[in-house]
Amino acid sequence: MEMKPQLVFGHVMHKRLFPKVNGFTYGMYYIALPLSKLAEIADGRRFGLDRFGVMSFYRRDHGDRSGGDLMAWARGILSSFAVKAADGEIVLVSLPRVLGYVFNPVSFWLCHDSEGGLRAVICEVNNTFGETHSYLCARPDGQVIGTDDWLEGRKLFHVSPFLKREGHYRFRFAVTDKGFGVWIDFHDKAGDRQLLTALTGTLSPWSRESLRRAFWRYPLVTLKAIGLIHWNAVKLLAKGIRYVPKPLQIDAKHSTMDDTSGGQ
């Protein structure tokens, strides 16, 4: 992936395999922002940095939600889990705010080494209850993450009211100069694969033209994301899927692949 602001045009797929099959695929776009070059995205009313715009990006929507230095926040997580090789650029892939509104089910912090190799990915997960948890994905041997690598981690954060907080995730990432892909499989307590999720897309240069194309091709994309979450909740209830009351979340806000205690 080139270390400059870009757009990702692609599709999001969810498929639940049991106890009832339910799935959907929809088109949308994401922004890919190298944290060292955030200032380059400001473009008056078209795209605002920490201020309202037709499309905008607010630092306070990510990290510790203070509006502070996002690079420092990510470096702190990498350091706390001893991921020393990720000393290069960090690219944040997320939804923008559109007309002031955003909901990011998950954002991806792509942490590179000084030569551009992908050494870690912070998956920043948000639920509809206003809570967040970040899963740090890295190879146990510290090597560059390959496109065929599957990384596993315990599920420690309650997201869907139709899945228990148990089992584990398997993550796969494909990041190239032309495309971006993430696959996340959820396995239940028994180890059976229950939910498939994927985000795949192609990269487009950051420009007024591409921003305009994104806005009109997928208008109100952030409202679309939250709307589809609730619509599919209705469908699951109609199919007889049992509602799982939200448990108290664990205190830890970060965890990693081999974390059995809940992180820091």
C-alpha positions in Angstrom: 0.0 0.0 0.0 1.3 3.4 -0.9 1.9 5.6 2.1 -0.4 8.5 1.0 -4.1 9.2 1.6 -6.3 7.0 -0.5 -9.9 5.8 -0.9 -10.9 2.1 -0.8 -13.9 1.3 -3.0 -15.3 -2.2 -2.3 -17.8 -4.4 -0.6 -18.6 -5.6 2.9 -19.9 -9.2 3.4 -21.4 -10.8 6.4 -22.7 -14.4 6.5 -24.0 -16.3 9.6 -23.8 -20.0 9.1 -25.9 -21.4 12.0 -28.3 -21.8 13.8 -30.0 -20.0 10.9 -28.3 -18.8 7.7 -28.4 -15.0 7.2 -26.1 -12.9 5.1 -25.7 -9.7 3.1 -23.2 -7.9 0.9 -23.2 -4.2 0.1 -21.0 -1.7 -1.6 -19.3 1.1 0.3 -16.0 3.0 0.6 -13.4 3.6 3.2 -10.7 6.2 3.7 -7.1 5.1 4.1 -5.1 7.7 6.0 -1.3 7.6 6.8 -1.2 9.1 10.3 1.9 11.2 9.5 0.1 12.9 6.6 -3.3 13.7 8.1 -2.9 17.4 7.3 -3.0 16.6 3.6 -6.6 15.6 3.7 -8.0 19.0 4.7 -9.9 20.5 1.7 -12.2 23.3 2.9 -15.8 22.3 2.9 -15.3 19.2 0.8 -13.3 17.3 3.5 -12.7 18.6 7.0 -10.0 17.6 9.5 -11.4 17.9 13.0 -14.2 20.1 11.7 -17.5 19.8 9.9 -17.5 19.1 6.2 -19.6 17.2 3.7 -17.1 14.4 4.5 -14.7 14.7 7.4 -12.3 12.9 9.8 -12.2 13.6 13.5 -9.3 12.4 15.6 -11.7 12.0 18.6 -13.5 9.3 16.8 -10.5 6.9 17.2 -7.9 5.8 19.7 -8.6 7.0 23.3 -11.3 9.4 22.0 -9.4 12.4 23.4 -8.7 14.0 20.0 -5.0 13.7 20.7 -2.1 12.2 18.8 -3.4 9.0 17.1 0.1 7.9 16.2 1.2 8.1 19.8 -1.9 6.0 20.9 -1.1 3.3 18.3 2.6 3.3 19.2 1.6 2.8 22.9 -0.3 -0.3 22.1 2.5 -1.7 19.9 5.0 -1.0 22.7 2.8 -2.6 25.4 2.7 -5.9 23.5 6.4 -5.7 22.4 5.8 -5.3 18.7 9.1 -3.6 18.0 9.4 -4.1 14.3 6.4 -2.0 13.5 8.4 1.2 13.4 7.2 2.7 10.1 4.1 4.4 8.9 0.6 3.6 10.3 -2.3 3.8 7.9 -5.8 4.0 9.4 -8.6 2.5 7.3 -12.0 3.7 8.4 -15.3 5.3 7.5 -15.3 9.1 7.3 -17.9 11.3 8.9 -20.6 12.1 6.3 -22.5 15.3 7.1 -21.3 15.1 10.6 -22.3 11.5 11.4 -20.2 8.3 11.6 -20.4 4.8 13.0 -17.4 2.6 12.5 -18.1 -1.1 13.2 -14.4 -1.7 12.9 -11.4 0.4 11.8 -8.0 -1.1 10.8 -4.7 0.5 11.8 -2.1 -1.0 9.4 1.3 -0.8 11.2 4.3 -1.1 8.9 8.0 -1.4 9.4 10.5 1.1 8.0 10.6 -0.8 4.7 6.8 -0.9 4.2 6.2 -4.5 5.5 3.0 -5.1 7.4 4.0 -6.1 10.9 0.7 -5.6 12.9 -2.9 -4.6 12.5 -4.9 -3.0 15.3 -8.6 -3.9 14.7 -10.5 -1.1 16.6 -14.0 -2.6 17.1 -17.0 -0.5 18.2 -20.5 -1.7 19.2 -23.8 0.0 19.1 -23.7 0.6 22.9 -20.9 3.1 22.5 -18.1 0.8 23.7 -14.8 -0.1 22.0 -12.1 -2.7 22.1 -8.9 -3.1 20.0 -7.5 -6.4 18.9 -3.8 -6.3 18.0 -3.0 -8.8 15.2 0.6 -9.8 14.7 2.6 -12.9 13.9 3.9 -14.7 17.0 7.4 -14.8 15.4 7.3 -11.0 14.7 7.7 -11.5 10.9 5.9 -9.6 8.2 2.2 -10.5 7.9 1.6 -12.4 4.6 -1.6 -12.4 2.6 -2.1 -16.1 3.4 -1.5 -15.8 7.2 -4.4 -16.5 9.5 -4.0 -14.9 13.0 -6.2 -16.1 15.9 -7.4 -14.3 19.0 -9.9 -14.9 21.8 -13.2 -12.9 21.5 -13.1 -10.6 24.6 -15.6 -7.9 23.6 -19.4 -8.1 23.3 -20.5 -6.8 19.9 -23.6 -8.5 18.5 -26.6 -9.2 20.8 -27.0 -12.5 18.9 -23.6 -13.9 19.7 -22.2 -14.9 23.1 -18.9 -13.4 24.2 -16.9 -16.6 23.8 -15.0 -18.5 21.2 -12.3 -16.9 19.0 -11.6 -14.9 15.8 -9.4 -15.7 12.9 -8.1 -12.7 10.9 -6.5 -12.5 7.4 -5.2 -9.4 5.8 -4.2 -8.7 2.1 -2.6 -5.3 1.7 -1.1 -4.4 -1.7 -0.5 -1.2 -3.8 -3.7 -1.9 -5.6 -6.1 -3.4 -3.1 -7.1 -4.0 0.5 -8.8 -7.0 2.0 -9.7 -8.2 5.5 -11.4 -11.5 6.3 -12.6 -12.2 9.9 -14.1 -15.6 10.8 -15.7 -16.1 14.2 -15.6 -19.6 15.7 -17.9 -20.4 18.6 -16.9 -22.1 21.9 -16.9 -25.5 20.3 -14.6 -24.3 17.6 -17.2 -24.3 14.8 -17.1 -21.5 12.3 -20.3 -19.5 12.8 -19.8 -16.0 11.2 -17.9 -14.9 8.2 -17.0 -11.2 7.6 -15.0 -9.7 4.8 -14.1 -6.2 3.5 -12.4 -6.2 0.0 -11.8 -3.3 -2.3 -9.5 -1.5 -4.7 -7.4 1.6 -3.9 -8.1 4.9 -5.6 -5.9 8.1 -5.4 -7.2 10.8 -3.0 -8.6 13.7 -5.0 -11.6 16.0 -5.2 -12.9 13.8 -8.0 -12.6 10.6 -6.1 -14.2 12.1 -3.0 -17.1 13.4 -5.1 -17.4 10.0 -6.7 -17.5 8.3 -3.3 -20.1 10.6 -1.9 -22.5 10.3 -4.8 -21.9 6.6 -5.5 -22.6 5.7 -1.8 -24.6 8.7 -0.3 -25.0 8.8 3.5 -22.7 5.7 3.7 -22.4 5.9 7.5 -26.2 6.0 8.0 -26.3 3.0 5.6 -23.9 1.1 7.9 -25.8 1.6 11.1 -29.1 1.1 9.3 -28.1 -2.3 7.9 -26.9 -3.4 11.4 -30.4 -2.7 12.8 -32.2 -4.1 9.8 -30.3 -7.4 10.0 -31.1 -7.5 13.7 -34.8 -7.5 12.9 -34.2 -10.3 10.3 -32.4 -12.4 12.9 -35.2 -11.9 15.4 -37.7 -12.9 12.8 -35.8 -16.1 12.1 -36.0 -17.0 15.8 -32.4 -16.3 16.8 -32.1 -15.8 20.5 -31.2 -12.4 21.9 -28.1 -12.4 24.1 -28.3 -9.7 26.9 -25.1 -7.6 27.1 -22.8 -8.7 29.8 -20.5 -6.4 31.7 -17.5 -5.7 29.5 -14.1 -6.6 30.7 -11.9 -3.7 31.9 -9.2 -4.3 29.2 -9.5 -2.1 26.2 -6.7 -3.9 24.2 -5.8 -7.5 23.6 -3.5 -9.4 21.3 -3.5 -12.8 19.6 -2.0 -14.9 22.4 -3.8 -13.0 25.1 -5.6 -15.2 27.5 -6.1 -12.7 30.3 -7.8 -9.8 28.5 -4.8 -7.6 27.8 -3.9 -4.5 29.6 
